[in-house]
């Protein structure tokens, strides 16, 4: 491996898919690697909705970053929040103690955050789903809605309708809607004495003409059919105009909402604007064909923060596979440059798209092959188990999924305190 202690320093900002896979791929090069993140754990975001609906526990889908990287001697992990960059001086600025990290190479993989399209005041009323804390808050609100209704009914009061509204029909919205519908129809049926959970209303709102708008049209229609079979009310071309306590508005229509969840939009991390003022509407930065920052070839931007266009001039989607492949490609190019070799342009290999709707219900587009129903669900299970980091995580998730499938039960349905 060479004498890495005297090698160049690579600072990686973000412990998500892009940053983590970049660090692992770079660990074999003669470089000093510092990965900094404000969380001490890596979260497998595609399964966050299962924590939000009490199918899995947070520890099932999260692993400490230090544990993941501990076998690599030339990798150090710092818990801290990046608040700025001095590109001319090649420094990363940290919050609180005013610390500065110097680098020869910088990889920014800061990910994405919720986007309320200019209505940030909606966030307390309609939480999104990007972190473990978000998932626990959604789980708390969903379970507390049933508990509150049960108490009201036991006291002889009218608990009113239980309406769960999911705004956004992308993969996260579809998965949440299907999971909440299954909770109402299967999991909680025998748990309550004074309310009928099967009478819950799950409403999925999508502003586009169809759910899963980035998927092939036939799979979108199959996903909608599977959602409706689960009892989800799907409404397309439905633009939310206001989110208010206990209700939302779609145009002039007022819809009661016991719990509202936001799955309608994401924006790149705010660090993007600190790197470059030239960002698109979603806060992404245009990068060169090797994922480097224009005018700063030593700085790479990957994942949700990067605006990278494919050979058809279409921006790559903000999915885990893009971040993983870009992280590995950047690591490879840094290694090539250290050997005096030219960089190679990044080329994305589309491995397909997957979305689960419910028990034995899913859609998949794998290398152009379209699957739906039980077989797509099995493929979804296999791929998500495969990509989970850590043997313990894979084993726990497999046991929990097997139990849920055969017993129609979920994990411990704990109501925790409100997230900070």
C-alpha positions in Angstrom: 0.0 0.0 0.0 3.0 2.3 0.5 3.7 4.8 3.2 0.2 6.4 3.6 1.4 8.5 6.6 3.2 10.8 4.2 0.6 10.6 1.5 -1.9 13.3 0.6 -4.9 14.0 2.8 -8.3 13.3 1.5 -11.2 14.8 3.4 -14.6 13.2 2.8 -17.7 15.2 4.0 -20.7 12.9 4.6 -21.0 9.3 5.8 -23.9 8.3 3.5 -23.6 5.9 0.6 -21.3 8.1 -1.5 -18.9 9.1 1.3 -18.7 5.6 2.8 -18.1 3.7 -0.4 -15.5 6.3 -1.5 -13.6 5.9 1.8 -13.7 2.1 1.6 -12.4 2.2 -2.1 -9.7 4.7 -1.2 -8.4 2.8 1.8 -6.1 0.8 -0.4 -4.3 3.9 -1.7 -1.3 5.6 0.0 -3.5 8.5 1.3 -4.6 9.8 4.7 -8.4 9.8 4.8 -10.6 11.8 7.1 -14.3 11.3 7.0 -16.4 13.9 8.8 -20.1 13.7 9.5 -22.5 15.2 12.0 -23.9 11.7 12.7 -21.9 8.9 14.1 -23.8 6.3 12.1 -24.5 5.3 8.5 -28.2 4.9 7.8 -29.6 2.5 5.1 -32.1 5.1 3.9 -34.1 2.8 1.6 -35.5 1.0 4.7 -36.3 4.1 6.8 -39.9 3.8 6.0 -39.9 0.4 7.8 -38.7 2.0 11.0 -41.4 4.7 10.6 -44.0 1.9 10.4 -42.6 -0.2 13.2 -41.5 -3.1 11.0 -37.8 -2.6 12.0 -35.9 -1.0 14.8 -33.3 1.8 14.1 -30.4 -0.5 15.0 -31.5 -2.9 12.2 -30.7 -0.4 9.5 -27.9 1.7 11.0 -24.3 1.0 11.8 -21.6 3.2 13.5 -19.3 4.6 10.9 -16.3 3.9 13.0 -17.2 0.2 13.1 -17.6 0.0 9.4 -14.2 1.6 8.7 -12.2 0.4 11.7 -10.2 -2.2 9.8 -8.7 0.5 7.6 -5.6 1.9 9.3 -5.4 5.0 7.1 -9.0 6.2 7.8 -10.0 8.4 10.6 -13.6 9.4 11.5 -14.6 12.7 13.0 -17.9 13.7 14.5 -18.6 17.2 13.4 -20.6 19.6 11.3 -19.1 21.3 8.3 -20.2 24.9 8.0 -18.0 26.2 5.2 -15.1 25.8 2.8 -12.0 27.9 1.9 -11.3 26.5 -1.5 -8.3 28.7 -2.2 -6.6 27.6 1.0 -7.9 24.0 0.7 -9.6 24.0 4.1 -12.9 22.7 5.5 -14.4 24.7 8.3 -16.1 23.0 11.3 -18.8 24.3 13.6 -18.5 25.1 17.3 -14.7 24.9 17.9 -13.8 26.7 14.7 -11.6 23.8 13.6 -10.2 23.6 10.1 -9.3 20.5 8.1 -6.7 20.9 5.4 -6.8 18.7 2.4 -5.1 17.8 -0.9 -8.3 16.3 -2.2 -11.9 17.0 -1.0 -14.9 14.8 -1.6 -18.3 16.4 -0.7 -21.1 13.8 -0.3 -23.4 15.7 1.9 -26.7 14.2 0.6 -30.1 15.8 0.5 -32.7 17.3 2.8 -36.5 17.8 2.6 -37.9 20.4 0.3 -41.2 22.1 1.0 -41.1 24.3 -2.1 -40.8 27.5 -0.2 -43.2 26.5 2.6 -40.8 25.5 5.4 -43.5 26.3 7.9 -45.2 23.1 6.8 -42.4 20.9 8.2 -43.6 20.7 11.8 -47.1 19.6 10.6 -45.8 17.2 7.9 -42.5 15.6 8.7 -40.4 14.1 5.9 -38.3 11.0 6.0 -34.6 11.3 5.7 -33.1 10.3 9.1 -33.6 7.9 11.9 -35.1 10.8 13.9 -37.6 11.5 11.2 -38.6 7.8 11.1 -39.1 7.7 14.9 -41.2 10.9 14.8 -43.5 9.5 12.1 -43.8 6.2 14.0 -44.8 8.2 17.1 -47.4 10.2 15.3 -49.0 7.1 13.6 -49.2 5.0 16.7 -50.3 7.9 18.9 -53.2 8.6 16.5 -54.6 5.1 17.2 -54.0 5.4 20.9 -55.7 8.7 21.1 -58.7 7.4 19.1 -59.0 4.4 21.4 -59.0 6.5 24.5 -61.6 8.9 23.2 -63.9 6.0 22.2 -63.4 4.3 25.6 -64.5 7.5 27.3 -67.7 7.6 25.2 -66.5 10.3 22.8 -66.5 10.3 19.1 -62.8 9.8 18.1 -63.5 11.1 14.6 -62.0 9.7 11.4 -58.4 8.4 11.3 -57.0 9.9 8.1 -53.4 9.3 7.2 -52.3 11.6 4.3 -49.0 11.0 2.5 -48.0 13.8 0.2 -45.9 12.6 -2.7 -46.2 9.5 -4.8 -42.5 8.6 -5.4 -40.9 5.5 -3.9 -41.0 6.8 -0.3 -44.6 7.9 -0.5 -45.7 4.7 -2.1 -43.9 2.5 0.4 -45.2 4.5 3.4 -48.8 4.5 2.1 -48.7 0.7 1.6 -47.1 0.0 5.0 -49.6 2.2 6.9 -52.5 0.5 5.1 -51.1 -2.9 6.1 -50.8 -1.7 9.7 -54.5 -0.8 9.8 -55.7 -3.8 8.0 -53.6 -6.5 9.5 -51.3 -5.6 12.4 -53.5 -3.6 14.7 -56.9 -5.2 14.1 -56.9 -7.3 17.3 -55.0 -4.8 19.5 -57.8 -2.3 20.1 -61.2 -2.8 21.7 -63.1 0.4 21.0 -62.1 1.4 17.5 -61.9 -0.5 14.2 -58.5 0.1 12.7 -59.7 -1.2 9.3 -61.8 1.9 9.0 -58.7 4.1 8.7 -58.3 6.1 5.6 -54.9 6.2 3.9 -54.7 8.8 1.2 -51.7 9.2 -1.2 -51.5 12.5 -3.1 -49.3 12.9 -6.1 -49.1 16.1 -8.2 -48.0 14.3 -11.4 -50.4 12.3 -13.6 -49.3 9.0 -12.1 -47.5 7.6 -9.0 -43.8 6.7 -9.4 -43.5 9.2 -12.2 -39.9 8.3 -12.9 -40.7 4.6 -13.4 -41.9 3.1 -16.7 -45.6 3.8 -17.2 -46.8 0.2 -17.0 -45.1 -0.2 -13.6 -46.7 3.0 -12.3 -50.1 1.6 -13.2 -49.3 -1.7 -11.5 -48.1 0.0 -8.4 -51.3 2.0 -8.2 -53.4 -1.1 -8.7 -51.5 -2.8 -5.8 -52.0 0.2 -3.6 -55.7 0.3 -4.2 -55.9 -3.4 -3.4 -54.4 -2.6 0.0 -57.1 0.0 0.6 -55.0 3.1 -0.2 -56.9 5.9 -1.9 -54.6 7.2 -4.7 -55.2 10.7 -6.1 -53.0 12.0 -8.9 -52.8 15.5 -10.3 -53.4 16.6 -6.8 -51.3 19.6 -5.8 -51.2 20.4 -2.1 -51.7 24.2 -1.6 -51.6 24.3 2.2 -50.8 22.2 5.2 -52.6 23.2 8.4 -53.1 21.6 11.8 -55.4 18.6 11.4 -56.0 19.2 7.7 -54.5 19.9 4.3 -55.8 21.8 1.2 -55.8 20.6 -2.4 -56.9 23.7 -4.2 -60.1 24.8 -2.5 -60.8 21.3 -1.1 -60.1 20.7 2.6 -59.1 17.2 3.6 -59.0 16.2 7.3 -55.6 14.7 8.2 -54.9 13.0 11.5 -51.3 12.5 10.4 -49.6 14.1 7.4 -46.3 12.8 6.1 -44.3 14.7 3.5 -42.7 12.7 0.7 -43.1 15.2 -2.1 -39.7 16.7 -2.7 -36.0 16.8 -1.7 -33.3 19.4 -2.2 -29.5 19.1 -2.1 -27.7 19.8 1.2 -27.2 23.5 1.9 -23.4 22.9 1.7 -23.8 23.1 -2.0 -24.3 26.8 -2.0 -21.2 27.2 0.2 -19.2 25.4 -2.4 -20.5 27.2 -5.5 -23.1 29.9 -6.1 -24.0 28.2 -9.4 -26.6 25.7 -8.3 -29.8 24.6 -9.9 -33.3 25.0 -8.3 -32.7 21.9 -6.2 -29.4 23.2 -4.9 -27.3 20.8 -6.9 -23.9 21.7 -8.4 -22.9 21.1 -12.0 -19.8 19.0 -12.1 -17.3 17.9 -14.7 -17.4 14.4 -16.3 -15.1 13.1 -13.5 -17.4 14.6 -10.8 -14.9 17.3 -10.0 -15.8 20.9 -9.3 -15.2 23.3 -12.2 -12.1 25.4 -11.6 -11.2 23.1 -8.7 -10.1 19.7 -10.0 -9.0 18.7 -6.4 -12.7 19.0 -5.2 -15.2 16.3 -6.0 -19.0 16.5 -5.5 -21.0 13.3 -5.6 -24.4 11.9 -4.8 -27.5 14.0 -4.3 -25.4 17.2 -4.2 -24.1 16.7 -7.8 -25.8 17.7 -11.0 -24.4 15.1 -13.3 -25.9 14.6 -16.7 -25.7 11.3 -18.6 -25.0 10.8 -22.3 -28.6 11.9 -23.1 -28.1 15.1 -21.1 -30.5 13.9 -18.4 -29.6 14.5 -14.8 -28.9 11.3 -12.8 -31.5 10.5 -10.2 -30.8 11.0 -6.5 -30.6 7.3 -5.6 -28.1 5.2 -3.6 -26.7 3.5 -6.6 -25.6 6.8 -8.2 -23.8 7.8 -5.0 -22.1 4.5 -4.6 -20.8 4.3 -8.1 -19.7 7.9 -8.0 -17.9 7.3 -4.7 -16.0 4.4 -6.1 -15.2 6.3 -9.4 -13.7 9.2 -7.5 -11.6 6.9 -5.4 -10.3 5.2 -8.5 -9.5 8.5 -10.1 -7.6 9.8 -7.1 -5.6 6.6 -7.2 -4.9 6.9 -10.9 -3.7 10.5 -10.4 -1.3 9.5 -7.7 0.2 7.0 -10.1 0.6 9.6 -12.8 -2.3 8.3 -14.9 -5.1 10.5 -16.4 -8.5 10.5 -14.9 -11.4 8.6 -16.4 -14.9 10.0 -17.0 -17.6 8.7 -14.8 -20.2 6.5 -16.5 -23.3 5.4 -14.6 -24.5 1.9 -14.9 -28.3 1.8 -14.3 -29.0 -1.4 -12.3 -32.7 -0.8 -12.2 -35.4 0.6 -9.9 -37.4 -1.1 -7.1 -40.3 0.0 -5.0 -42.2 -2.1 -2.5 -45.9 -1.5 -1.9 -46.7 -4.1 0.8 -46.7 -7.7 1.8 -45.7 -9.6 -1.4 -46.4 -6.5 -3.5 -43.8 -4.5 -5.3 -42.6 -3.3 -8.7 -39.2 -3.6 -10.3 -37.4 -2.5 -13.4 -34.2 -4.7 -13.6 -32.1 -4.2 -16.7 -35.3 -3.4 -18.7 -37.2 -6.4 -17.4 -40.4 -5.2 -15.7 -41.7 -7.2 -12.7 -44.7 -6.7 -10.4 -46.3 -8.5 -7.5 -44.8 -11.3 -5.5 -41.7 -11.9 -7.7 -40.8 -8.2 -7.7 -41.2 -8.3 -3.9 -38.8 -11.2 -3.6 -36.2 -9.4 -5.8 -36.7 -6.3 -3.6 -36.1 -8.4 -0.4 -32.9 -10.0 -1.8 -31.3 -6.8 -3.0 -32.0 -4.8 0.2 -30.6 -7.6 2.3 -27.5 -7.8 0.0 -26.8 -4.1 0.3 -27.3 -3.8 4.0 -23.9 -3.1 5.7 -22.9 -5.6 8.4 -23.8 -9.3 8.9 -25.7 -8.5 12.1 -28.0 -6.1 10.3 -28.7 -8.6 7.5 -29.5 -11.3 10.0 -31.8 -9.2 12.1 -33.7 -7.8 9.2 -34.1 -11.3 7.7 -35.5 -12.6 10.9 -37.9 -9.7 11.4 -39.2 -9.9 7.8 -39.7 -13.6 8.1 -41.7 -13.1 11.3 -43.7 -10.3 9.7 -44.6 -12.3 6.6 -45.8 -15.5 8.4 -47.3 -13.9 11.5 -48.6 -10.7 9.9 -47.0 -8.8 12.8 -44.4 -6.1 13.1 -41.7 -5.2 15.5 -42.1 -3.5 18.9 -44.6 -0.7 18.4 -43.1 1.7 20.8 -44.2 5.3 21.2 -41.1 7.4 22.0 -40.9 11.0 23.1 -41.1 13.7 20.5 -37.9 14.0 18.5 -35.9 17.2 19.1 
